[in-house]
Each structure stands twice: as structure tokens, then as C-alpha cells.
Amino acid sequence: MNTKKAIMALERFEKLAKKHTKNQQYRYWVYNVLEQQLNSIKVVKGQFCLNGRFYEALITYIKHNHAQQFERRKEVKLDNEFYNFFNALKRKEVIHSSSTFYPKSWRLISINPNPYNLLRADFNVLDKFKENIDIFTTKMHNEKTIKNLYIYLRLYHPHLQTQQILKSLKNNDILYLSENQCVLIHYYKLFIKSKTSDTFYKTIVLDKNASVLLFSLKNNTERSSKFFKDIHLLEKSLQEYKEQVFQDMSFLSIKIVNKNYYTFEHTTLYNTLRSKTILSVPLSIAEVGSLYRNGGSPQQKSQEETYIKSVFSRKDKEKSSFSYENDIGYFDLYEIYELEKIFKNNNKKISVKEITNAIIAIKRYLELYDVEHTKIIYRYILDGLKKLLVNEIKLRTFQGQIWQLNKHIFTKIMNFEYIQDYEINDIMERFETILYTKNTLVSINRSLKRFFDFSKLEGFSIDVPSILYPKSIVFQNELDSILNNIKEDYFEKFDGRLTYIQKFKYIQLQAVVLIAFYSGLRKNEIRTRRLKDIYFNEGKIYIDVNKNKEHDLKTRNSLRRIEFTINDSGHYKIIKEWFGLREKIKNKSKHLFLQTDENKVYSKIMEEDIYDNLNWIIKTVTKRYATFHSLRHSYATYRVLDLLKEEDNNPYGLLELSIKMGHEIPETTLKTYVHFDLLLLMSKGLLFNRIN
């Protein structure tokens, strides 16, 4: 370490800190610790780079040398005061911009890639949490009160509920499925105004403790009223209870301990899904209604039908008009040099000439590139620049709004004309998993709403409910109805007199459905298989996928061998019968699935339009948002159920499933295909009991 360089940095710190900060005591403490640590602190451009070690040294210094001041303040309060003090130092460039601040109550989130890990020194808190939850659940069973339910949902439930969610909960938003199973429906406002609805919902599957208590309270309140009536009184009771049993712990700290408690109580895979550390496919009211007769009110079921109708019409429109050949990729905020200069301007003021040059450059760009995706973004930026030009908004406000949009929208959506469901879900997932402050979330939502309101005025109509509405699985007990519909469709068409070719045609369609359900293959992977890719051995079926690389691979794991077993004897019989017919066909085709008409089997590959017919049949049977692709969802969901039933459902089972599905990472499997909340309902409490 260059001592002279460090001494100069210390002199600079003393001079600027005195000028830019008001708290003389904090300045004195920081200066003394800097002086003590002078040879170990990094200096860049004459500025100290402070980190978590420095903060720990600072706290130790205060404890030993200024014990009275330390005792007078709570440590969490001290953390918050120093956080603001350090931020002021960074803003005024007294310390280097790379400096990081990790107080005890923040470092659990700041340091670890997984924000729910505890430090070793904090593991003793888990014992306290376990003791508290055991005492409280016993109390819940003895004293069935709304207050106890509220406290449990806020502090002890596997997926903690916020005050906002519970405050808005009405009796009509609760599905009392059984004595051991209840589901909450939380309706929330969308940041985009839609033609079908300005609100959407998410379902919350309660655990057994909460469900039993909630079910016992269902007749105590009016159906039309809010369930938690006096939320302020309940919050006061919650605060009193928290201070009594958790003392100075913040709600954020309790949330982290809660997640760690369930990590140790249950298996890794179960807890990851139950605590929403990784979001799985949301549960729809239509799926609840398929499992329980009382799964939704008439109004809710009617709304579901509207959503389903809307999502199918949207998909049909996209299919007819959307081409991925025109995709331009994600938006680049710094593509236009004149605009980049404005966003990188660190001064509070900007010249009229700079703004004018950026406006001219954007207009020139829009004339050259007629792409709707970038048009709407640049039109919005253009509108902001015009407001900046007449001093309607400040430079920092403009930069902040566009930066937020770029981070949360522009770099997350590939094409604004055809927004995909996973893109919107990923955006909303960020708000769920990243622990933003309330003010930050309000600011982000305002920016998003402002942009989409502007988009609507410019002719972009985005129906978010139809985008967000989750695709359903096909239940195993629905398979036979689908297979029968395929068969009956042909018998009705030909008055029950089927030729050899017509029989082959409908059995081939049945085989396609069964292979999709039991193997999880993508529809194009099934359609393009060769005759030599499939073989049978001791009751198992093996399929080589993309062995000859006929097409571009979607992921590196797309090249694989699938092994699966069909335990249903009737389904296995259909597969064997179809394969027997296929082997008897006298043509030289190398393809497994062949194109047919009413009187002939061709040697060319089966065409994609067969999936349109299968989509219609699946939709008719399930009466939910289900298509042929739902069979892939079914495969992933039922396999995860098998994993959860095992005593040691370790990550290797999930990795194997992910590879079988052709995914590069397990998160893709969980987020896109696994319906975990649905599994909790399908098991009717058995899954809870098995894990516990």
C-alpha cells in the first residue's frame, strides 16, 4: 500500500466530509477508523473504497471506545443512520463509488447470491423461531381467533403474506375446499390498462395450520365483507406480539429466518417451491374447479371463461400474423449516440442544443427503421425529451424514469407487438423476489404505468390478463376422454366403417398424445422422429431425440435419449398397436409419423396441422386453457410429484428431469412447466403430511 497516497486520501476525506456532511460525530468515528486501517484500505483516484470489513471495524471501534453512545441506540437504528451517512459520502464523491455498505441487518441480502442464506453467527435465531412457532401453532388450535390467523400468516406461514394482501381480502375471495385445504384469491391492479380487465389475480394455497383455522372461522363473518375487518388493530397486535417474542428483529429478518426454518424442516426441492424462492406456474381458478366442486363462485367461474376465451383468441391472432423472422432483439438504450450523451450526463443541467440534437437523431432513426417494437420506445423517449426541452421535467427525473423502464421493460421484452407470457411473468417475478423498498416499488410502478398508458394512446393495445393467464396441465384422468374423442371423431366421420388407413390415422394421433404425456417431448421433437429412433425393451420405451440433428437445437440438452414407462395397460396397448401398424406399412419412409389422407399413407413427414385438431379436442375435454403443449406441462408436474414423494428428493432428480426435457437449467423446468400449487391440491393434503 502506498502510504503517501493513503495519507493524501485521508486529508481529502477530512476536508470534503466536513463540507458535505452535517453529522460531526459520525465523521469523527469514520475518520479515526480510517486512520487505524490506513494501510489496509484500497484507494482509487484519491478516494477510499470502503467495504463490509471496514463497517465491522467501525462498529467494533464504537463498542469499545464509545460504549454509552452505542448502548443508547439500537443496532438496527445505527445501521440505518450509517447507511444514510455512507450514501451521502458516495453521492458527493467523498468515498469511491465502488464502496459497499453491509451492516448486520442488510448483509444477508447484499452479500449472498441466494438472499435467504443465514450467516453462521445467526443460526441460533432458528432455535428461537422453532420454539415460537411450536408454541403459537398450539395456541392457534386452542384459540381459534382471527387475530391468531393474521399473526400466523404474517410471521409463520411457509409463504408469508403482506399487510396489503390481507387488508384487501374479502370473504368471497376465499375458497373453502375442505377442512384441511383453503385457497386465497388476491386481486391486484395491473400496471397496464387492458380491454378485458384492469385487475388480475394470484392464488395462495394455505398450509394445513392456516386452512384448519380459516375453515373454522368461515361462518363468523358476512360473505360480502372484508375478512380482516380492523386491519390497524390486527397490525397493532402483530407488533406487540413481534416485540414480545422477537424483540428487535425486523420483519425482513424474520422473513429470512422463516425461509431458512422451512429449508431445514423440509426437503430442498419442496421448500424451494413452497416458499416461492423460485416461482412455479401459477394456479388458476379453473384448475381448482376441476379438482373441487366448490372451487370458485359462479362469478369467478364466469370470469375464468372470459379469460380463457380471450387467451385462445390472442394465441390464434399471434399464430396468423406473427413471424419471428422480424425479431430485432432486445432494445439498446445507447444505440443513438446523441441520446447516450444525455443519459451519461452527470450534471444537473443540460443545454437546449444537446436535447435538440437528440430529438433530431431519434426522428432520423425512426425514418430509417420502421420497426414497431423500437418505434413505441423511441416515441416515448421523444415525448420525454420535449418535456425536458420546455423544463416540464428535470434531467434527473427523465434519466431515472427511462433507466427504470430500460431495466424492467425494454431489456425484458423482445417484441412489444407480441409480448409473451413468460416475459410479463419474469417482470413480475422480479418484484416478488427482489426485496425492493416500498418507495422504490411505487416509483417503478408509476414509470411502468406511464409508459403503457402512453403506448395505448399510440395504438398499442396490450391485454395483460390474457398474457398472464397460466396454461393448465392435462390431468391423467382426462387422457382417456381425449383418446376417445379422437377415436369417436373418426368413427362419426366415416359412419363406423374404418379402412386400414383410417384406423392407422386415428391410432397415430392417439400415439402422439400418449408419447407427449409420458415423455414430455416438444411437439416438433415428436413429429420429426425417425423410425429407428424408437425401440422397446422390457416394458420400457426409448426415444433418441435430435440424434441426427435434422433441425437447429433449441438448447444443448436438446440432443438426448428419453426413457419412459407407461404403467396404464390400455395406453401401452395403443402405443404397441400403432407401432405394429407403422412397421407393416410398405413404404421406404424413414419417418416415424407419416402424413395421411382418407385413402393413402405418404412417405413424407406428418404435417404440423394435426396439432390444430388435437388442440381443439384437448380444449373441449378440459374446458380450461389447455393445448397440446399442456401435455409437456403434465409430464414435468407429475414427475416432480414423484420426486416429492421420495424421502430424499435431492436436486439430482430435478437435474435429471431438466435434462430429459431438454432444458439447460432446472429453473426453466420449474418456472415454465411445473404446477406446484396444483400439486398441493391434487395431493389433498397428503403431500404436506408426507413431507412433514
For each residue, the residues with C-beta under 8 A, 3 or more apart:
1: 5 6 38 39 40 43
2: 5 6 43
3: 6 7 38 39
4: 7 8
5: 1 2 8 9 43 46
6: 1 2 3 9 10 38 39 41 43
7: 3 4 10 11 38
8: 4 5 11 12 46
9: 5 6 12 13 43 46 47 48
10: 6 7 13 14 31 34 35 38
11: 7 8 14 15
12: 8 9 15 16 46 47
13: 9 10 16 17 31 34 48 94 95
14: 10 11 17 18 31
15: 11 12 18 19
16: 12 13 19 20 92 93 94
17: 13 14 20 21 27 30 31 89 94
18: 14 15 21 27
19: 15 16
20: 16 17 88 89 92 94
21: 17 18 26 27 85 88 89 92 94
22:
23: 26 27 81 85
24: 27 28
25: 28 29 69
26: 21 23 29 30 81 82 85
27: 17 18 21 23 24 30 31
28: 24 25 31 32
29: 25 26 32 33 58 61 62 66
30: 17 26 27 33 34 58 85
31: 10 13 14 17 27 28 34 35
32: 28 29 35 36 61
33: 29 30 36 37 54 57 58 61
34: 10 13 30 31 37 38 41 48
35: 10 31 32 38
36: 32 33 57 61
37: 33 34 40 41 54 57
38: 1 3 6 7 10 34 35 41
39: 1 3 6
40: 1 37
41: 6 34 37 38 48 49 50 54
42: 48 49
43: 1 2 5 6 9 46 47 48 49
44: 47 49 96 98
45: 96
46: 5 8 9 12 43
47: 9 12 43 44 93 94 95 96
48: 9 13 34 41 42 43 95 96 99
49: 41 42 43 44 95 96 98 99
50: 41 54 55 86 95 96 99 100 101
51: 54 55 99 100 102
52: 55 56 100 101 102 107 111
53: 56 57
54: 33 37 41 50 51 57 58
55: 50 51 52 58 59 82 101 102 103
56: 52 53 59 60
57: 33 36 37 53 54 60 61
58: 29 30 33 54 55 61 62 82
59: 55 56 62 63 75 78
60: 56 57 63 64
61: 29 32 33 36 57 58 64 65 66
62: 29 58 59 65 66 69 70 78
63: 59 60 66 67 70
64: 60 61 67
65: 61 62
66: 29 61 62 63 69 70
67: 63 64 70 71
68: 71 72
69: 25 62 66 72 73
70: 62 63 66 67 73 78
71: 67 68
72: 68 69
73: 69 70 77 78 81
74: 77 78 248
75: 59 78 79 104 105 248
76: 79 80 105 248 250
77: 73 74 80 81
78: 59 62 70 73 74 75 81 82 103
79: 75 76 82 83 103 104 105 106
80: 76 77 83 84
81: 23 26 73 77 78 84 85
82: 26 55 58 78 79 85 86 101 103
83: 79 80 86 87 101 103 106
84: 80 81 87 88
85: 21 23 26 30 81 82 88 89
86: 50 82 83 89 90 95 99 101
87: 83 84 90 91 101
88: 20 21 84 85 91 92 94
89: 17 20 21 85 86 92 94 95 99
90: 86 87 93 94 95 97 99
91: 87 88
92: 16 20 21 88 89
93: 16 47 90 97
94: 13 16 17 20 21 47 88 89 90
95: 13 47 48 49 50 86 89 90 99
96: 44 45 47 48 49 50 99
97: 90 93
98: 44 49
99: 48 49 50 51 86 89 90 95 96
100: 50 51 52 110
101: 50 52 55 82 83 86 87 106 110
102: 51 52 55 106 107 110 111
103: 55 78 79 82 83 106 107
104: 75 79 107
105: 75 76 79 108 250 252 253
106: 79 83 101 102 103 109 110
107: 52 102 103 104 110 111 119
108: 105 111 112 115 116 117 118 119 122 253 256
109: 106 112 115 252 256 435
110: 100 101 102 106 107
111: 52 102 107 108
112: 108 109 115 116 117
113:
114: 117 277
115: 108 109 112 256 433 435
116: 108 112 256 259 260 263 275 277
117: 108 112 114 260
118: 108 122 123 125 126 256 257 260
119: 107 108 122 123
120: 123
121: 124
122: 108 118 119 125 257
123: 118 119 120 126
124: 121 127 128
125: 118 122 128 129 249 253 257
126: 118 123 129 130 257 260 261 264
127: 124 130 131
128: 124 125 131 132 246
129: 125 126 132 133 254 257 258 261
130: 126 127 133 134 261
131: 127 128 134 135
132: 128 129 135 136 156 245 246
133: 129 130 136 137 156 261
134: 130 131 137 138
135: 131 132 138 139
136: 132 133 139 140 148 151 152 156
137: 133 134 140 141 152 156 209
138: 134 135 141 142
139: 135 136 142 143 148
140: 136 137 143 144 148 149 152 209 213
141: 137 138 144 212 213
142: 138 139
143: 139 140 148
144: 140 141 148 213 216 217
145: 148 149
146: 149 150 217 220 227 228 234
147: 150 151 234 237
148: 136 139 140 143 144 145 151 152 213
149: 140 145 146 152 153 210 213 214 217
150: 146 147 153 154 166 228 234 237 238
151: 136 147 148 154 155 156 237 238 241
152: 136 137 140 148 149 155 156 157 209 210 213
153: 149 150 156 157 160 161 166 206 210
154: 150 151 157 160 161 163 166 238
155: 151 152 160 238 241 242 254 258
156: 132 133 136 137 151 152 153 209 258
157: 152 153 154 160 161 206 207 209 210
158: 207 258 262 271 274 275
159: 204 274 275 276
160: 153 154 155 157 255 258
161: 153 154 157 165 166 184 204
162: 165 166
163: 154 166 167 231 235
164: 167 168
165: 161 162 168 169 184 186 204
166: 150 153 154 161 162 163 169 227 228 231
167: 163 164 226 228 231
168: 164 165 186 187 226
169: 165 166 173 174 184 186 226 227 228
170: 173 174 224 225 226 227
171: 174 218 221 222 223 224 225 226 227
172: 223 224 297
173: 169 170 184 185 186 187 227
174: 169 170 171 182 183 184 185 214 218 227
175: 182 183 184 185 285 288 292 294 295 296
176: 182 214 215 218 294
177: 181 182 183 288 292 294 295 681
178: 181 211 215 292 684 685
179: 211 212 215
180: 208 211 212 215 684 685
181: 177 178 205 206 208 211 681 684 685
182: 174 175 176 177 206 210 211 214 215
183: 174 175 177 203 204 205 206 283 288 295 681
184: 161 165 169 173 174 175 203 204 206
185: 173 174 175 201 202 203 204 285 300
186: 165 168 169 173 201 202 203 204
187: 168 173 199 200 201
188: 199 200 201 202
189: 198 199
190: 193 194 197 198 199 200 464 465
191: 445 448 449 452
192: 448 449 452 462 464
193: 190 198 452 453 456
194: 190 197 198 462 463 464 465 466
195: 461 463
196: 306 307 310 463 465 466
197: 190 194 200 303 465
198: 189 190 193 194
199: 187 188 189 190
200: 187 188 190 197 464 465 468
201: 185 186 187 188 285
202: 185 186 188 282
203: 183 184 185 186 282 283 284 285 288 677
204: 159 161 165 183 184 185 186
205: 181 183 283 677 680 681
206: 153 157 181 182 183 184 210 211 214
207: 157 158 210 211 688
208: 180 181 211 212 685 688
209: 137 140 152 156 157 212 213
210: 149 152 153 157 182 206 207 213 214
211: 178 179 180 181 182 206 207 208 214 215
212: 141 179 180 208 209 215 216
213: 140 141 144 148 149 152 209 210 216 217
214: 149 174 176 182 206 210 211 217 218
215: 176 178 179 180 182 211 212 218
216: 144 212 213
217: 144 146 149 213 214 220 221
218: 171 174 176 214 215
219:
220: 146 217
221: 171 217 225 227 229
222: 171 225
223: 171 172
224: 170 171 172
225: 170 171 221 222 229
226: 167 168 169 170 171 229
227: 146 166 169 170 171 173 174 221
228: 146 150 166 167 169 231 234
229: 221 225 226
230: 233 234
231: 163 166 167 228 234 235
232: 235 236
233: 230 236 237
234: 146 147 150 228 230 231 237 238
235: 163 231 232 238 239
236: 232 233 239 240
237: 147 150 151 233 234 240 241
238: 150 151 154 155 234 235 241 242
239: 235 236 242 243
240: 236 237 243 244
241: 151 155 237 238 244 245
242: 155 238 239 245 246 249 251 254
243: 239 240 246 247
244: 240 241
245: 132 241 242
246: 128 132 242 243 249 254
247: 243
248: 74 75 76
249: 125 242 246 253 254 257
250: 76 105 253 254
251: 242 254 255
252: 105 109 255 256 435
253: 105 108 125 249 250 256 257
254: 129 155 242 246 249 250 251 257 258
255: 160 251 252 258 259
256: 108 109 115 116 118 252 253 259 260
257: 118 122 125 126 129 249 253 254 260 261
258: 129 155 156 158 160 254 255 261 262
259: 116 255 256 262 263 271 275 277
260: 116 117 118 126 256 257 263 264
261: 126 129 130 133 257 258 264 265
262: 158 258 259 265 266 271 274 275
263: 116 259 260 266 268 271 275
264: 126 260 261
265: 261 262 271 692
266: 262 263 270 271 274 691 692
267: 270 271 644 648 649 650 691
268: 263 271 272 649 650 651
269: 272 273 640 643 644 649 650 651 653 654
270: 266 267 273 274 644 649 691
271: 158 259 262 263 265 266 267 268 274 275 277
272: 268 269 275 277 278 670
273: 269 270 276 277 278 280 640 670 674 676
274: 158 159 262 266 270 271 676
275: 116 158 159 259 262 263 271 272
276: 159 273 279 432 433
277: 114 116 259 271 272 273 433
278: 272 273 667 670 671
279: 276 282 425 429 432 433 670 671
280: 273 670 671 674 675 676 677
281: 470 471 633 671 672 673 674 675 676 678
282: 202 203 279 470 677
283: 183 203 205 287 288 470 675 677 678 681
284: 203 287 288 304 469 470 472 624 625
285: 175 185 201 203 288 289 295 296 300 301 303 304
286: 289 290 296 301 304 308 472 623 624 625
287: 283 284 290 291 472 473 624 675 678 681
288: 175 177 183 203 283 284 285 291 292 295 296 681
289: 285 286 292 293 295 296 301 304
290: 286 287 295 475 622 624
291: 287 288 295 681 682
292: 175 177 178 288 289 295 681
293: 289
294: 175 176 177
295: 175 177 183 285 288 289 290 291 292
296: 175 285 286 288 289 300 301 304
297: 172 300 301
298: 301 302
299: 302 303
300: 185 285 296 297 303 304
301: 285 286 289 296 297 298 304 305
302: 298 299 305 306
303: 197 285 299 300 306 307
304: 284 285 286 289 296 300 301 307 308
305: 301 302 308 309
306: 196 302 303 309 310
307: 196 303 304 310 311 465 466 469 625
308: 286 304 305 311 312 469 624 625
309: 305 306 312 313
310: 196 306 307 313 314 463 465 466 469
311: 307 308 314 315 466 467 469 625
312: 308 309 315 316 619 625
313: 309 310 316 317 466
314: 310 311 317 318 463 466 467
315: 311 312 318 319 627
316: 312 313 319 320
317: 313 314 320 321
318: 314 315 321 322 418
319: 315 316 322
320: 316 317
321: 317 318
322: 318 319 417 418
323: 326
324: 327
325:
326: 323 371
327: 324 414 415
328: 371 373 374 415
329: 414
330: 410 411 412 413 414
331: 373 374 377 406 410 411
332: 335
333: 339 340 343 402 406 410
334: 339 340 343
335: 332 339 365
336: 339 340 358 361 362 365
337: 340 341 361
338: 341 342 354 357 358 360 361 362
339: 333 334 335 336 342 343 358 361 362 381
340: 333 334 336 337 343 344
341: 337 338 344 345 354 358
342: 338 339 345 350 354 355 358 385 395 398 399
343: 333 334 339 340 399 402 403
344: 340 341
345: 341 342 350 354 395 399
346:
347: 350 395
348: 394 395 396
349: 395
350: 342 345 347 354 355 388 395
351: 354 355
352: 355 356 389
353: 356 357
354: 338 341 342 345 350 351 357 358
355: 342 350 351 352 358 359 385 388 389
356: 352 353 359 360 389
357: 338 353 354 360 361
358: 336 338 339 341 342 354 355 361 362 385
359: 355 356 362 363 382 385 386 389
360: 338 356 357 363 364
361: 336 337 338 339 357 358 364 365
362: 336 338 339 358 359 365 366 378 381 382 385
363: 359 360 366 367 382
364: 360 361 367 368
365: 335 336 361 362 368 369 378
366: 362 363 369 370 375 378 379
367: 363 364
368: 364 365
369: 365 366 374
370: 366 375
371: 326 328 374 375
372: 375 376 416 417
373: 328 331 376 377 414 415 416 417
374: 328 331 369 371 377 378
375: 366 370 371 372 378 379
376: 372 373 379 380 416 455 458 460
377: 331 373 374 380 381 410 416
378: 362 365 366 374 375 381 382
379: 366 375 376 382 383 454 458
380: 376 377 383 384 405 451 454 455
381: 339 362 377 378 384 385 402
382: 359 362 363 378 379 385 386
383: 379 380 386 387 454
384: 380 381 387 388 393 398 401 402
385: 342 355 358 359 362 381 382 388 389 398
386: 359 382 383 389 390
387: 383 384 390 392 393 398
388: 350 355 384 385 391 392 393 395 398
389: 352 355 356 359 385 386
390: 386 387
391: 388
392: 387 388
393: 384 387 388 397 398
394: 348 397 398
395: 342 345 347 348 349 350 388 398 399
396: 348 399 400
397: 393 394 400 401
398: 342 384 385 387 388 393 394 395 401 402
399: 342 343 345 395 396 402 403
400: 396 397 403 404 443
401: 384 397 398 404 405 447 450
402: 333 343 381 384 398 399 405 406
403: 343 399 400 406 407
404: 400 401 407 408 443 444 447 448
405: 380 401 402 408 409 410 447 448 451
406: 331 333 402 403 409 410 411
407: 403 404 410 411
408: 404 405 412 427 430 444 447 448
409: 405 406 412 413 427 448 451
410: 330 331 333 377 405 406 407 413
411: 330 331 406 407
412: 330 408 409 423 426 427
413: 330 409 410 416 419 423
414: 327 329 330 373 420 423
415: 327 328 373 418 419
416: 372 373 376 377 413 419 455 460 462
417: 322 372 373 460
418: 318 322 415
419: 413 415 416 423 424 462 467
420: 414 423 424 467
421: 424 425 467 468 469 470 471
422: 425 426 671 672
423: 412 413 414 419 420 426 427
424: 419 420 421 427 428 464 467 468
425: 279 421 422 428 429 468 671
426: 412 422 423 429 430
427: 408 409 412 423 424 430 431
428: 424 425 431 432 468
429: 279 425 426 432 433 671
430: 408 426 427 433 434
431: 427 428 434 436 441 444
432: 276 279 428 429
433: 115 276 277 279 429 430
434: 430 431
435: 109 115 252
436: 431 440 441 444
437: 440 441
438: 441 442
439: 442 443
440: 436 437 443 444
441: 431 436 437 438 444 445
442: 438 439 445 446
443: 400 404 439 440 446 447
444: 404 408 431 436 440 441 447 448
445: 191 441 442 448 449
446: 442 443 449 450
447: 401 404 405 408 443 444 450 451
448: 191 192 404 405 408 409 444 445 451 452
449: 191 192 445 446 452 453
450: 401 446 447 453 454
451: 380 405 409 447 448 454 455
452: 191 192 193 448 449 455 456 462
453: 193 449 450 456 457
454: 379 380 383 450 451 457 458
455: 376 380 416 451 452 458 460 462
456: 193 452 453 459 460 461 462
457: 453 454
458: 376 379 454 455
459: 456
460: 376 416 417 455 456
461: 195 456
462: 192 194 416 419 452 455 456 467
463: 194 195 196 310 314 466 467
464: 190 192 194 200 424 467 468
465: 190 194 196 197 200 307 310 468 469
466: 194 196 307 310 311 313 314 463 469
467: 311 314 419 420 421 424 462 463 464
468: 200 421 424 425 428 464 465
469: 284 307 308 310 311 421 465 466 625
470: 281 282 283 284 421 625 675
471: 281 421 625 626 627 629 630 633
472: 284 286 287 622 624 625 626 630 633 675
473: 287 626 630 633 634 637 675 678
474: 478 479 482 517 618 622 626 630 631 633 634
475: 290 478 479 622 634
476: 479 634 638
477: 480
478: 474 475 481 482 621 622
479: 474 475 476 482 483 513 514 517 571
480: 477 483 484 570
481: 478 484 485 621
482: 474 478 479 485 486 513 617 618 621
483: 479 480 486 487 510 513 514 571 574
484: 480 481 487 488
485: 481 482 488 489 617 620 621
486: 482 483 489 490 506 509 510 513 614 617
487: 483 484 490 491 506 510
488: 484 485 491 492
489: 485 486 492 493 506 617
490: 486 487 493 494 498 502 505 506
491: 487 488 494 495 496 498
492: 488 489 495
493: 489 490
494: 490 491 497 498 499 502
495: 491 492
496: 491
497: 494
498: 490 491 494 502 503 506
499: 494 502 503 599
500: 503 504 581
501: 504 505 596 598 599 600 601
502: 490 494 498 499 505 506 598
503: 498 499 500 506 507 581
504: 500 501 507 508 578 581 582 585 596 601
505: 490 501 502 508 509 596
506: 486 487 489 490 498 502 503 509 510
507: 503 504 510 511 574 577 578 581
508: 504 505 511 512 578 581 582 593 594 596 606
509: 486 505 506 512 513 610 613 614
510: 483 486 487 506 507 513 514 574 578
511: 507 508 514 515 574 575 578 579
512: 508 509 515 516 526 527 593 610 614
513: 479 482 483 486 509 510 516 517 614 628 631
514: 479 483 510 511 517 518 566 571 574 575
515: 511 512 518 519 521 526 543 575
516: 512 513 519 520 521 523 526 628 631 632 635
517: 474 479 513 514 631 634 635
518: 514 515 541 564 565 566 571 635
519: 515 516 526 541 543 562 564 635
520: 516 562 631 632 635 636 639 660 661
521: 515 516 525 526 543 545 562 632
522: 525 526 554 632 662
523: 516 526 527 608 611 628 629
524: 527 528 551 608
525: 521 522 528 529 545 546 558 662
526: 512 515 516 519 521 522 523 529 593
527: 512 523 524 593 605 606 608
528: 524 525 550 551 591 605
529: 525 526 533 534 543 545 591 592 593
530: 533 548 590 591 592
531: 534 582 589 590 591 592
532: 590
533: 529 530 543 544 545 547 592
534: 529 531 541 542 543 544 579 592
535: 541 542
536: 539 540 541 542 576 579
537: 540 542
538:
539: 536 565 572
540: 536 537 563 564 565
541: 518 519 534 535 536 563 564 565 566 575
542: 534 535 536 537 561 562 563
543: 515 519 521 529 533 534 561 562
544: 533 534 547 561
545: 521 525 529 533 558 559 560 561 562 662
546: 525 549 550 551 553 558 559 560
547: 533 544 559
548: 530
549: 546 553 559
550: 528 546
551: 524 528 546
552:
553: 546 549 556 558 559
554: 522 558 662
555: 558 662 663 664
556: 553 559 664
557: 560 658 659 661 662 663 664
558: 525 545 546 553 554 555 662
559: 545 546 547 549 553 556
560: 545 546 557 659 660 662
561: 542 543 544 545
562: 519 520 521 542 543 545 660
563: 540 541 542
564: 518 519 540 541
565: 518 539 540 541
566: 514 518 541 571 572 575
567: 572
568: 571 572
569: 572 573
570: 480 573 574
571: 479 483 514 518 566 568 574 575
572: 539 566 567 568 569 575 576
573: 569 570 576 577
574: 483 507 510 511 514 570 571 577 578
575: 511 514 515 541 566 571 572 578 579
576: 536 572 573 579 580
577: 507 573 574 580 581
578: 504 507 508 510 511 574 575 581 582
579: 511 534 536 575 576 582 583
580: 576 577 583 584
581: 500 503 504 507 508 577 578 584 585
582: 504 508 531 578 579 585 592 594
583: 579 580
584: 580 581
585: 504 581 582 589 594 601
586:
587: 594 601 602 603
588: 603
589: 531 585 594 602 603 604
590: 530 531 532
591: 528 529 530 531 594 603 604 605 606
592: 529 530 531 533 534 582
593: 508 512 526 527 529 605 606
594: 508 582 585 587 589 591 601 602 603 604 605 606
595: 601 602 604 605 606 607
596: 501 504 505 508 600 601 602 606
597: 600 602
598: 501 502
599: 499 501
600: 501 596 597
601: 501 504 585 587 594 595 596
602: 587 589 594 595 596 597
603: 587 588 589 591 594
604: 589 591 594 595
605: 527 528 591 593 594 595
606: 508 527 591 593 594 595 596 610
607: 595 610
608: 523 524 527 611
609: 612 613
610: 509 512 606 607 613 614
611: 523 608 614 615 628
612: 609 615 616
613: 509 609 610 616 617
614: 486 509 512 513 610 611 617 618 628
615: 611 612 618 619 627 628
616: 612 613 619 620
617: 482 485 486 489 613 614 620 621
618: 474 482 614 615 621 622 626 627 628 630 631
619: 312 615 616 622 623 624 626 627
620: 485 616 617 623
621: 478 481 482 485 617 618
622: 290 472 474 475 478 618 619 626 630
623: 286 619 620
624: 284 286 287 290 308 472 619
625: 284 286 307 308 311 312 469 470 471 472
626: 471 472 473 474 618 619 622 630
627: 315 471 615 618 619 630
628: 513 516 523 611 614 615 618 631
629: 471 523 632 633
630: 471 472 473 474 618 622 626 627 633 634
631: 474 513 516 517 520 618 628 634 635
632: 516 520 521 522 629 635 636 661 673
633: 281 471 472 473 474 629 630 636 637 673 675
634: 473 474 475 476 517 630 631 637 638
635: 516 517 518 519 520 631 632 638 639 661 673
636: 520 632 633 639 640 657 661 669 673 674
637: 473 633 634 640 641 673 674 675 676 678 679
638: 476 634 635 641 642
639: 520 635 636 642 643 657
640: 269 273 636 637 643 644 654 657 670 674 676 679
641: 637 638 644 645 679 682 683 687
642: 638 639 645 646
643: 269 639 640 646 649 653 654 657
644: 267 269 270 640 641 649 679 687 690 691
645: 641 642 649 687 690
646: 642 643 649 653
647:
648: 267
649: 267 268 269 270 643 644 645 646 653 654
650: 267 268 269 653
651: 268 269 654 655 666
652: 655 656
653: 269 643 646 649 650 656 657
654: 269 640 643 649 651 657 658 666 669 670
655: 651 652 658 659 666
656: 652 653 659 660
657: 636 639 640 643 653 654 660 661 666 669
658: 557 654 655 661 663 664 665 666 668 669
659: 557 560 655 656 662 663
660: 520 560 562 656 657
661: 520 557 632 635 636 657 658 669 673
662: 522 525 545 554 555 557 558 560 659
663: 555 557 658 659 666 668 669
664: 555 556 557 658 668
665: 658 668
666: 651 654 655 657 658 663 669 670
667: 278 670 671
668: 658 663 664 665 671 672 673
669: 636 654 657 658 661 663 666 672 673 674
670: 272 273 278 279 280 640 654 666 667 673 674 676
671: 278 279 280 281 422 425 429 667 668 674
672: 281 422 668 669
673: 281 632 633 635 636 637 661 668 669 670
674: 273 280 281 636 637 640 669 670 671
675: 280 281 283 287 470 472 473 633 637 678 679
676: 273 274 280 281 637 640 670 679 680
677: 203 205 280 282 283 680 681
678: 281 283 287 473 637 675 681 682
679: 637 640 641 644 675 676 682 683 687
680: 205 676 677 683 687 688
681: 177 181 183 205 283 287 288 291 292 677 678 684
682: 291 641 678 679
683: 641 679 680 686 687 688 690
684: 178 180 181 681
685: 178 180 181 208 688 689
686: 683 689 690
687: 641 644 645 679 680 683 690 691
688: 207 208 680 683 685 691 692
689: 685 686 692
690: 644 645 683 686 687
691: 266 267 270 644 687 688
692: 265 266 688 689
